[in-house]
Amino acid sequence: MSIYHISAVTLKVRDIKKSFNFYSKLPGFKLVYGGGAIDRFTTSEIGGSNMYLNLEL
């Protein structure tokens, strides 16, 4: 079996606000879903390339 493409990575985090603030400073990250004070899940697109980083409490 070969892997040709990874479309999303989900990270379980302890502090979603702190984690989002860290990753959002990287070039090319754009918030797609979540980001509010009470959200337990956020999705960010990486560089418009159909690759996503999910942060989950």
Summary of the structure (lengths in Angstrom):
residues: 57
radius of gyration: 11.8
end to end distance: 31.4
largest distance: 40.8
contacts: 128
relative contact order: 0.32
helix: 16%
strand: 37%
